[in-house]
Amino acid sequence: MDIEFINELRAMLKRDRQSAIRFRDDDWLRKHCIQRALFKRATIRELTASHGC
């Protein structure tokens, strides 16, 4: 597994978290950002577990 790919996913996860904070007054956008962040976090865990990173 390419560590650069995982690092890019982590960077996108951080941006999604920041977006959720920025859109805290808009329930739909906040929920959407949180769902994307949770999906990316699960993907990172899955990839690192399956490839032993």
All heavy atoms as TSV, in Angstrom:
chain	resi	resn	atom	element	x	y	z
A	1	MET	N	N	0.859	-1.181	0.000
A	1	MET	CA	C	0.000	0.000	0.000
A	1	MET	C	C	0.893	1.228	0.000
A	1	MET	O	O	1.858	1.303	0.746
A	1	MET	CB	C	-0.908	-0.046	1.227
A	1	MET	CG	C	-1.732	1.181	1.515
A	1	MET	SD	S	-2.888	1.852	0.329
A	1	MET	CE	C	-3.619	0.506	-0.477
A	2	ASP	N	N	0.558	2.152	-0.815
A	2	ASP	CA	C	1.324	3.386	-0.946
A	2	ASP	C	C	1.012	4.319	0.230
A	2	ASP	O	O	-0.127	4.752	0.404
A	2	ASP	CB	C	0.975	4.040	-2.274
A	2	ASP	CG	C	1.885	5.192	-2.614
A	2	ASP	OD1	O	2.956	5.327	-2.002
A	2	ASP	OD2	O	1.509	5.963	-3.496
A	3	ILE	N	N	2.029	4.620	1.019
A	3	ILE	CA	C	1.834	5.468	2.197
A	3	ILE	C	C	1.393	6.874	1.802
A	3	ILE	O	O	0.669	7.532	2.542
A	3	ILE	CB	C	3.107	5.481	3.083
A	3	ILE	CG1	C	2.793	6.053	4.460
A	3	ILE	CG2	C	4.224	6.232	2.430
A	3	ILE	CD1	C	1.973	5.171	5.316
A	4	GLU	N	N	1.799	7.330	0.626
A	4	GLU	CA	C	1.376	8.657	0.156
A	4	GLU	C	C	-0.134	8.713	-0.043
A	4	GLU	O	O	-0.764	9.731	0.245
A	4	GLU	CB	C	2.100	9.026	-1.133
A	4	GLU	CG	C	3.577	9.294	-0.935
A	4	GLU	CD	C	4.288	9.596	-2.228
A	4	GLU	OE1	O	3.604	9.886	-3.239
A	4	GLU	OE2	O	5.522	9.543	-2.224
A	5	PHE	N	N	-0.702	7.613	-0.529
A	5	PHE	CA	C	-2.156	7.545	-0.722
A	5	PHE	C	C	-2.877	7.644	0.624
A	5	PHE	O	O	-3.851	8.381	0.765
A	5	PHE	CB	C	-2.528	6.252	-1.441
A	5	PHE	CG	C	-4.004	6.061	-1.611
A	5	PHE	CD1	C	-4.726	6.863	-2.476
A	5	PHE	CD2	C	-4.677	5.076	-0.902
A	5	PHE	CE1	C	-6.100	6.704	-2.626
A	5	PHE	CE2	C	-6.040	4.906	-1.047
A	5	PHE	CZ	C	-6.754	5.720	-1.911
A	6	ILE	N	N	-2.382	6.918	1.618
A	6	ILE	CA	C	-2.995	6.963	2.943
A	6	ILE	C	C	-2.859	8.360	3.536
A	6	ILE	O	O	-3.799	8.881	4.144
A	6	ILE	CB	C	-2.377	5.897	3.866
A	6	ILE	CG1	C	-2.778	4.507	3.364
A	6	ILE	CG2	C	-2.825	6.086	5.304
A	6	ILE	CD1	C	-2.133	3.368	4.103
A	7	ASN	N	N	-1.711	8.983	3.349
A	7	ASN	CA	C	-1.525	10.341	3.859
A	7	ASN	C	C	-2.467	11.330	3.180
A	7	ASN	O	O	-2.970	12.247	3.824
A	7	ASN	CB	C	-0.068	10.785	3.695
A	7	ASN	CG	C	0.843	10.098	4.680
A	7	ASN	OD1	O	0.405	9.624	5.718
A	7	ASN	ND2	N	2.115	10.037	4.353
A	8	GLU	N	N	-2.717	11.139	1.898
A	8	GLU	CA	C	-3.670	12.013	1.198
A	8	GLU	C	C	-5.084	11.807	1.745
A	8	GLU	O	O	-5.835	12.764	1.925
A	8	GLU	CB	C	-3.639	11.744	-0.305
A	8	GLU	CG	C	-4.577	12.608	-1.100
A	8	GLU	CD	C	-4.341	14.110	-0.965
A	8	GLU	OE1	O	-3.189	14.525	-0.760
A	8	GLU	OE2	O	-5.321	14.873	-1.047
A	9	LEU	N	N	-5.447	10.564	2.031
A	9	LEU	CA	C	-6.755	10.298	2.645
A	9	LEU	C	C	-6.854	10.978	4.005
A	9	LEU	O	O	-7.890	11.553	4.344
A	9	LEU	CB	C	-6.975	8.792	2.819
A	9	LEU	CG	C	-7.485	8.026	1.615
A	9	LEU	CD1	C	-7.579	6.539	1.955
A	9	LEU	CD2	C	-8.831	8.537	1.163
A	10	ARG	N	N	-5.769	10.936	4.770
A	10	ARG	CA	C	-5.770	11.594	6.077
A	10	ARG	C	C	-5.930	13.105	5.941
A	10	ARG	O	O	-6.615	13.741	6.734
A	10	ARG	CB	C	-4.489	11.263	6.831
A	10	ARG	CG	C	-4.478	9.848	7.342
A	10	ARG	CD	C	-3.226	9.531	8.117
A	10	ARG	NE	N	-3.308	8.184	8.665
A	10	ARG	CZ	C	-2.293	7.350	8.729
A	10	ARG	NH1	N	-1.102	7.711	8.307
A	10	ARG	NH2	N	-2.454	6.146	9.225
A	11	ALA	N	N	-5.295	13.678	4.917
A	11	ALA	CA	C	-5.429	15.121	4.679
A	11	ALA	C	C	-6.868	15.467	4.293
A	11	ALA	O	O	-7.418	16.480	4.753
A	11	ALA	CB	C	-4.457	15.562	3.593
A	12	MET	N	N	-7.487	14.624	3.447
A	12	MET	CA	C	-8.880	14.867	3.066
A	12	MET	C	C	-9.798	14.719	4.275
A	12	MET	O	O	-10.760	15.471	4.432
A	12	MET	CB	C	-9.303	13.907	1.950
A	12	MET	CG	C	-8.614	14.205	0.638
A	12	MET	SD	S	-9.148	13.259	-0.818
A	12	MET	CE	C	-9.551	11.665	-0.231
A	13	LEU	N	N	-9.493	13.769	5.150
A	13	LEU	CA	C	-10.259	13.585	6.374
A	13	LEU	C	C	-10.188	14.847	7.236
A	13	LEU	O	O	-11.203	15.319	7.751
A	13	LEU	CB	C	-9.710	12.381	7.148
A	13	LEU	CG	C	-10.232	12.121	8.548
A	13	LEU	CD1	C	-11.714	11.805	8.543
A	13	LEU	CD2	C	-9.453	10.996	9.190
A	14	LYS	N	N	-9.007	15.404	7.355
A	14	LYS	CA	C	-8.839	16.631	8.138
A	14	LYS	C	C	-9.647	17.775	7.529
A	14	LYS	O	O	-10.299	18.544	8.247
A	14	LYS	CB	C	-7.361	17.008	8.206
A	14	LYS	CG	C	-7.082	18.202	9.067
A	14	LYS	CD	C	-5.596	18.496	9.151
A	14	LYS	CE	C	-5.342	19.712	10.003
A	14	LYS	NZ	N	-3.923	20.015	10.114
A	15	ARG	N	N	-9.635	17.890	6.205
A	15	ARG	CA	C	-10.417	18.945	5.543
A	15	ARG	C	C	-11.908	18.749	5.775
A	15	ARG	O	O	-12.652	19.720	5.961
A	15	ARG	CB	C	-10.088	18.997	4.053
A	15	ARG	CG	C	-8.725	19.590	3.769
A	15	ARG	CD	C	-8.528	19.878	2.295
A	15	ARG	NE	N	-8.534	18.702	1.448
A	15	ARG	CZ	C	-7.452	17.978	1.141
A	15	ARG	NH1	N	-6.271	18.302	1.634
A	15	ARG	NH2	N	-7.548	16.938	0.344
A	16	ASP	N	N	-12.370	17.500	5.746
A	16	ASP	CA	C	-13.792	17.225	6.010
A	16	ASP	C	C	-14.174	17.619	7.430
A	16	ASP	O	O	-15.245	18.170	7.663
A	16	ASP	CB	C	-14.119	15.750	5.771
A	16	ASP	CG	C	-14.165	15.397	4.297
A	16	ASP	OD1	O	-14.305	16.316	3.468
A	16	ASP	OD2	O	-14.054	14.197	3.979
A	17	ARG	N	N	-13.296	17.342	8.382
A	17	ARG	CA	C	-13.570	17.732	9.760
A	17	ARG	C	C	-13.641	19.246	9.888
A	17	ARG	O	O	-14.511	19.788	10.577
A	17	ARG	CB	C	-12.481	17.200	10.687
A	17	ARG	CG	C	-12.552	15.729	10.925
A	17	ARG	CD	C	-11.414	15.303	11.806
A	17	ARG	NE	N	-11.430	13.881	12.076
A	17	ARG	CZ	C	-10.378	13.210	12.496
A	17	ARG	NH1	N	-9.242	13.820	12.699
A	17	ARG	NH2	N	-10.467	11.923	12.714
A	18	GLN	N	N	-12.711	19.934	9.232
A	18	GLN	CA	C	-12.720	21.396	9.275
A	18	GLN	C	C	-13.977	21.955	8.613
A	18	GLN	O	O	-14.548	22.938	9.088
A	18	GLN	CB	C	-11.465	21.949	8.597
A	18	GLN	CG	C	-10.205	21.678	9.381
A	18	GLN	CD	C	-8.941	21.995	8.601
A	18	GLN	OE1	O	-8.963	22.114	7.384
A	18	GLN	NE2	N	-7.837	22.125	9.312
A	19	SER	N	N	-14.424	21.329	7.534
A	19	SER	CA	C	-15.656	21.763	6.866
A	19	SER	C	C	-16.861	21.576	7.777
A	19	SER	O	O	-17.766	22.413	7.799
A	19	SER	CB	C	-15.861	20.986	5.561
A	19	SER	OG	O	-14.870	21.310	4.630
A	20	ALA	N	N	-16.876	20.474	8.517
A	20	ALA	CA	C	-17.992	20.227	9.439
A	20	ALA	C	C	-18.059	21.332	10.489
A	20	ALA	O	O	-19.150	21.784	10.850
A	20	ALA	CB	C	-17.840	18.861	10.107
A	21	ILE	N	N	-16.891	21.795	10.942
A	21	ILE	CA	C	-16.871	22.886	11.914
A	21	ILE	C	C	-17.332	24.184	11.260
A	21	ILE	O	O	-18.122	24.935	11.814
A	21	ILE	CB	C	-15.463	23.037	12.521
A	21	ILE	CG1	C	-15.140	21.816	13.378
A	21	ILE	CG2	C	-15.353	24.321	13.337
A	21	ILE	CD1	C	-13.688	21.717	13.779
A	22	ARG	N	N	-16.844	24.424	10.048
A	22	ARG	CA	C	-17.190	25.660	9.343
A	22	ARG	C	C	-18.692	25.726	9.038
A	22	ARG	O	O	-19.300	26.788	9.071
A	22	ARG	CB	C	-16.371	25.760	8.054
A	22	ARG	CG	C	-16.534	27.063	7.327
A	22	ARG	CD	C	-15.558	27.232	6.172
A	22	ARG	NE	N	-15.551	26.149	5.215
A	22	ARG	CZ	C	-14.516	25.306	5.032
A	22	ARG	NH1	N	-13.429	25.415	5.760
A	22	ARG	NH2	N	-14.589	24.357	4.133
A	23	PHE	N	N	-19.301	24.590	8.736
A	23	PHE	CA	C	-20.721	24.547	8.376
A	23	PHE	C	C	-21.602	24.152	9.559
A	23	PHE	O	O	-22.674	23.597	9.384
A	23	PHE	CB	C	-20.949	23.574	7.222
A	23	PHE	CG	C	-20.264	23.956	5.944
A	23	PHE	CD1	C	-19.471	23.052	5.271
A	23	PHE	CD2	C	-20.421	25.219	5.412
A	23	PHE	CE1	C	-18.841	23.401	4.085
A	23	PHE	CE2	C	-19.795	25.578	4.234
A	23	PHE	CZ	C	-19.001	24.665	3.574
A	24	ARG	N	N	-21.172	24.437	10.770
A	24	ARG	CA	C	-21.928	23.989	11.946
A	24	ARG	C	C	-23.336	24.568	12.018
A	24	ARG	O	O	-24.194	24.011	12.686
A	24	ARG	CB	C	-21.157	24.269	13.224
A	24	ARG	CG	C	-20.956	25.722	13.537
A	24	ARG	CD	C	-20.169	25.907	14.833
A	24	ARG	NE	N	-19.619	27.233	14.917
A	24	ARG	CZ	C	-18.371	27.570	14.627
A	24	ARG	NH1	N	-17.550	26.634	14.216
A	24	ARG	NH2	N	-17.948	28.795	14.724
A	25	ASP	N	N	-23.589	25.685	11.323
A	25	ASP	CA	C	-24.924	26.274	11.345
A	25	ASP	C	C	-25.857	25.680	10.286
A	25	ASP	O	O	-27.052	25.916	10.310
A	25	ASP	CB	C	-24.839	27.792	11.143
A	25	ASP	CG	C	-24.127	28.469	12.303
A	25	ASP	OD1	O	-24.215	27.953	13.437
A	25	ASP	OD2	O	-23.473	29.501	12.065
A	26	ASP	N	N	-25.299	24.923	9.344
A	26	ASP	CA	C	-26.090	24.301	8.284
A	26	ASP	C	C	-26.113	22.791	8.547
A	26	ASP	O	O	-25.124	22.096	8.316
A	26	ASP	CB	C	-25.475	24.607	6.915
A	26	ASP	CG	C	-26.328	24.123	5.766
A	26	ASP	OD1	O	-27.025	23.098	5.921
A	26	ASP	OD2	O	-26.302	24.763	4.709
A	27	ASP	N	N	-27.229	22.301	9.040
A	27	ASP	CA	C	-27.315	20.899	9.453
A	27	ASP	C	C	-27.007	19.916	8.336
A	27	ASP	O	O	-26.307	18.925	8.543
A	27	ASP	CB	C	-28.706	20.593	10.027
A	27	ASP	CG	C	-28.932	21.255	11.357
A	27	ASP	OD1	O	-27.934	21.594	12.024
A	27	ASP	OD2	O	-30.096	21.445	11.731
A	28	TRP	N	N	-27.532	20.168	7.134
A	28	TRP	CA	C	-27.335	19.219	6.037
A	28	TRP	C	C	-25.864	19.159	5.634
A	28	TRP	O	O	-25.306	18.066	5.492
A	28	TRP	CB	C	-28.182	19.621	4.814
A	28	TRP	CG	C	-28.105	18.568	3.752
A	28	TRP	CD1	C	-28.893	17.457	3.642
A	28	TRP	CD2	C	-27.170	18.510	2.671
A	28	TRP	NE1	N	-28.505	16.712	2.565
A	28	TRP	CE2	C	-27.450	17.338	1.947
A	28	TRP	CE3	C	-26.133	19.322	2.250
A	28	TRP	CZ2	C	-26.730	16.967	0.818
A	28	TRP	CZ3	C	-25.409	18.953	1.124
A	28	TRP	CH2	C	-25.712	17.789	0.424
A	29	LEU	N	N	-25.216	20.300	5.454
A	29	LEU	CA	C	-23.806	20.308	5.063
A	29	LEU	C	C	-22.930	19.708	6.155
A	29	LEU	O	O	-21.995	18.955	5.871
A	29	LEU	CB	C	-23.335	21.735	4.757
A	29	LEU	CG	C	-23.696	22.263	3.380
A	29	LEU	CD1	C	-23.300	23.731	3.267
A	29	LEU	CD2	C	-23.009	21.455	2.305
A	30	ARG	N	N	-23.217	20.026	7.400
A	30	ARG	CA	C	-22.439	19.480	8.504
A	30	ARG	C	C	-22.548	17.961	8.533
A	30	ARG	O	O	-21.550	17.249	8.659
A	30	ARG	CB	C	-22.918	20.075	9.823
A	30	ARG	CG	C	-22.123	19.618	11.015
A	30	ARG	CD	C	-22.588	20.356	12.282
A	30	ARG	NE	N	-21.841	19.928	13.419
A	30	ARG	CZ	C	-22.153	18.873	14.179
A	30	ARG	NH1	N	-23.230	18.173	13.899
A	30	ARG	NH2	N	-21.408	18.542	15.202
A	31	LYS	N	N	-23.767	17.453	8.399
A	31	LYS	CA	C	-23.988	16.007	8.404
A	31	LYS	C	C	-23.251	15.345	7.242
A	31	LYS	O	O	-22.625	14.297	7.405
A	31	LYS	CB	C	-25.485	15.709	8.314
A	31	LYS	CG	C	-25.817	14.247	8.341
A	31	LYS	CD	C	-27.315	14.028	8.250
A	31	LYS	CE	C	-27.637	12.552	8.204
A	31	LYS	NZ	N	-29.073	12.315	8.040
A	32	HIS	N	N	-23.305	15.962	6.081
A	32	HIS	CA	C	-22.634	15.428	4.898
A	32	HIS	C	C	-21.117	15.359	5.119
A	32	HIS	O	O	-20.477	14.355	4.806
A	32	HIS	CB	C	-22.962	16.304	3.681
A	32	HIS	CG	C	-22.378	15.820	2.413
A	32	HIS	ND1	N	-22.782	14.654	1.800
A	32	HIS	CD2	C	-21.407	16.341	1.631
A	32	HIS	CE1	C	-22.080	14.482	0.699
A	32	HIS	NE2	N	-21.233	15.494	0.571
A	33	CYS	N	N	-20.538	16.418	5.675
A	33	CYS	CA	C	-19.096	16.449	5.941
A	33	CYS	C	C	-18.700	15.391	6.969
A	33	CYS	O	O	-17.670	14.728	6.822
A	33	CYS	CB	C	-18.660	17.828	6.419
A	33	CYS	SG	S	-18.781	19.106	5.163
A	34	ILE	N	N	-19.514	15.233	7.987
A	34	ILE	CA	C	-19.224	14.230	9.011
A	34	ILE	C	C	-19.294	12.826	8.430
A	34	ILE	O	O	-18.439	11.983	8.705
A	34	ILE	CB	C	-20.182	14.390	10.212
A	34	ILE	CG1	C	-19.848	15.683	10.956
A	34	ILE	CG2	C	-20.117	13.183	11.138
A	34	ILE	CD1	C	-20.850	16.066	12.016
A	35	GLN	N	N	-20.295	12.564	7.588
A	35	GLN	CA	C	-20.415	11.243	6.970
A	35	GLN	C	C	-19.217	10.935	6.080
A	35	GLN	O	O	-18.699	9.817	6.077
A	35	GLN	CB	C	-21.708	11.153	6.163
A	35	GLN	CG	C	-22.933	11.043	7.026
A	35	GLN	CD	C	-24.219	11.081	6.220
A	35	GLN	OE1	O	-24.246	11.541	5.080
A	35	GLN	NE2	N	-25.294	10.606	6.817
A	36	ARG	N	N	-18.760	11.925	5.314
A	36	ARG	CA	C	-17.574	11.730	4.465
A	36	ARG	C	C	-16.344	11.452	5.321
A	36	ARG	O	O	-15.540	10.582	5.001
A	36	ARG	CB	C	-17.321	12.950	3.590
A	36	ARG	CG	C	-18.280	13.065	2.453
A	36	ARG	CD	C	-17.889	14.120	1.453
A	36	ARG	NE	N	-17.070	15.189	2.013
A	36	ARG	CZ	C	-16.885	16.352	1.445
A	36	ARG	NH1	N	-17.463	16.615	0.301
A	36	ARG	NH2	N	-16.128	17.265	2.004
A	37	ALA	N	N	-16.193	12.193	6.419
A	37	ALA	CA	C	-15.040	11.990	7.298
A	37	ALA	C	C	-15.069	10.589	7.921
A	37	ALA	O	O	-14.033	9.912	7.981
A	37	ALA	CB	C	-15.013	13.059	8.380
A	38	LEU	N	N	-16.235	10.148	8.360
A	38	LEU	CA	C	-16.344	8.810	8.945
A	38	LEU	C	C	-16.040	7.724	7.926
A	38	LEU	O	O	-15.375	6.727	8.242
A	38	LEU	CB	C	-17.736	8.611	9.549
A	38	LEU	CG	C	-18.034	9.412	10.808
A	38	LEU	CD1	C	-19.503	9.254	11.188
A	38	LEU	CD2	C	-17.126	8.991	11.945
A	39	PHE	N	N	-16.498	7.910	6.698
A	39	PHE	CA	C	-16.219	6.940	5.644
A	39	PHE	C	C	-14.719	6.869	5.367
A	39	PHE	O	O	-14.148	5.786	5.235
A	39	PHE	CB	C	-16.984	7.304	4.369
A	39	PHE	CG	C	-16.658	6.401	3.221
A	39	PHE	CD1	C	-17.172	5.123	3.165
A	39	PHE	CD2	C	-15.823	6.839	2.203
A	39	PHE	CE1	C	-16.860	4.281	2.108
A	39	PHE	CE2	C	-15.508	6.002	1.142
A	39	PHE	CZ	C	-16.021	4.722	1.099
A	40	LYS	N	N	-14.070	8.029	5.293
A	40	LYS	CA	C	-12.631	8.048	5.032
A	40	LYS	C	C	-11.855	7.427	6.186
A	40	LYS	O	O	-10.872	6.715	5.968
A	40	LYS	CB	C	-12.160	9.471	4.757
A	40	LYS	CG	C	-12.587	9.946	3.395
A	40	LYS	CD	C	-12.176	11.361	3.126
A	40	LYS	CE	C	-12.738	11.766	1.770
A	40	LYS	NZ	N	-13.298	13.077	1.772
A	41	ARG	N	N	-12.280	7.685	7.407
A	41	ARG	CA	C	-11.608	7.095	8.566
A	41	ARG	C	C	-11.719	5.573	8.524
A	41	ARG	O	O	-10.737	4.865	8.766
A	41	ARG	CB	C	-12.195	7.642	9.856
A	41	ARG	CG	C	-11.442	7.160	11.081
A	41	ARG	CD	C	-11.879	7.848	12.326
A	41	ARG	NE	N	-13.255	7.520	12.644
A	41	ARG	CZ	C	-13.907	7.975	13.692
A	41	ARG	NH1	N	-13.320	8.821	14.503
A	41	ARG	NH2	N	-15.143	7.618	13.922
A	42	ALA	N	N	-12.893	5.074	8.184
A	42	ALA	CA	C	-13.081	3.624	8.086
A	42	ALA	C	C	-12.232	3.044	6.955
A	42	ALA	O	O	-11.651	1.959	7.096
A	42	ALA	CB	C	-14.557	3.305	7.856
A	43	THR	N	N	-12.136	3.764	5.847
A	43	THR	CA	C	-11.331	3.313	4.719
A	43	THR	C	C	-9.857	3.245	5.101
A	43	THR	O	O	-9.167	2.275	4.767
A	43	THR	CB	C	-11.516	4.253	3.511
A	43	THR	OG1	O	-12.900	4.290	3.167
A	43	THR	CG2	C	-10.706	3.791	2.324
A	44	ILE	N	N	-9.368	4.257	5.805
A	44	ILE	CA	C	-7.968	4.263	6.241
A	44	ILE	C	C	-7.701	3.079	7.164
A	44	ILE	O	O	-6.696	2.370	7.024
A	44	ILE	CB	C	-7.626	5.591	6.945
A	44	ILE	CG1	C	-7.616	6.734	5.933
A	44	ILE	CG2	C	-6.275	5.498	7.656
A	44	ILE	CD1	C	-7.569	8.125	6.556
A	45	ARG	N	N	-8.596	2.837	8.100
A	45	ARG	CA	C	-8.423	1.703	9.019
A	45	ARG	C	C	-8.395	0.378	8.268
A	45	ARG	O	O	-7.590	-0.504	8.547
A	45	ARG	CB	C	-9.540	1.679	10.048
A	45	ARG	CG	C	-9.381	2.706	11.120
A	45	ARG	CD	C	-10.469	2.560	12.165
A	45	ARG	NE	N	-10.333	3.592	13.174
A	45	ARG	CZ	C	-11.249	3.890	14.044
A	45	ARG	NH1	N	-12.393	3.247	14.050
A	45	ARG	NH2	N	-11.041	4.838	14.935
A	46	GLU	N	N	-9.298	0.244	7.306
A	46	GLU	CA	C	-9.384	-0.981	6.525
A	46	GLU	C	C	-8.111	-1.203	5.712
A	46	GLU	O	O	-7.558	-2.311	5.681
A	46	GLU	CB	C	-10.585	-0.876	5.575
A	46	GLU	CG	C	-11.311	-2.157	5.343
A	46	GLU	CD	C	-12.556	-1.902	4.511
A	46	GLU	OE1	O	-13.572	-1.478	5.094
A	46	GLU	OE2	O	-12.474	-2.109	3.302
A	47	LEU	N	N	-7.637	-0.156	5.060
A	47	LEU	CA	C	-6.438	-0.272	4.229
A	47	LEU	C	C	-5.207	-0.564	5.063
A	47	LEU	O	O	-4.388	-1.421	4.688
A	47	LEU	CB	C	-6.219	1.020	3.429
A	47	LEU	CG	C	-7.202	1.279	2.301
A	47	LEU	CD1	C	-6.978	2.685	1.715
A	47	LEU	CD2	C	-7.071	0.229	1.218
A	48	THR	N	N	-5.070	0.113	6.171
A	48	THR	CA	C	-3.881	-0.124	6.996
A	48	THR	C	C	-3.913	-1.510	7.635
A	48	THR	O	O	-2.875	-2.149	7.773
A	48	THR	CB	C	-3.707	0.963	8.080
A	48	THR	OG1	O	-4.891	1.032	8.862
A	48	THR	CG2	C	-3.394	2.302	7.476
A	49	ALA	N	N	-5.089	-1.988	8.000
A	49	ALA	CA	C	-5.193	-3.318	8.590
A	49	ALA	C	C	-4.914	-4.408	7.563
A	49	ALA	O	O	-4.228	-5.392	7.862
A	49	ALA	CB	C	-6.584	-3.517	9.193
A	50	SER	N	N	-5.399	-4.229	6.354
A	50	SER	CA	C	-5.232	-5.265	5.349
A	50	SER	C	C	-3.820	-5.293	4.759
A	50	SER	O	O	-3.379	-6.326	4.266
A	50	SER	CB	C	-6.255	-5.113	4.231
A	50	SER	OG	O	-6.029	-3.907	3.525
A	51	HIS	N	N	-3.115	-4.181	4.860
A	51	HIS	CA	C	-1.776	-4.122	4.284
A	51	HIS	C	C	-0.684	-3.991	5.333
A	51	HIS	O	O	0.483	-3.857	4.995
A	51	HIS	CB	C	-1.668	-2.949	3.292
A	51	HIS	CG	C	-2.537	-3.131	2.100
A	51	HIS	ND1	N	-2.301	-4.081	1.138
A	51	HIS	CD2	C	-3.677	-2.511	1.721
A	51	HIS	CE1	C	-3.235	-4.022	0.224
A	51	HIS	NE2	N	-4.089	-3.073	0.547
A	52	GLY	N	N	-1.057	-3.991	6.584
A	52	GLY	CA	C	-0.082	-3.991	7.663
A	52	GLY	C	C	0.759	-2.723	7.752
A	52	GLY	O	O	1.925	-2.774	8.115
A	53	CYS	N	N	0.163	-1.581	7.437
A	53	CYS	CA	C	0.911	-0.318	7.520
A	53	CYS	C	C	0.871	0.239	8.916
A	53	CYS	O	O	-0.038	0.124	9.629
A	53	CYS	CB	C	0.322	0.716	6.561
A	53	CYS	SG	S	0.570	0.266	4.842
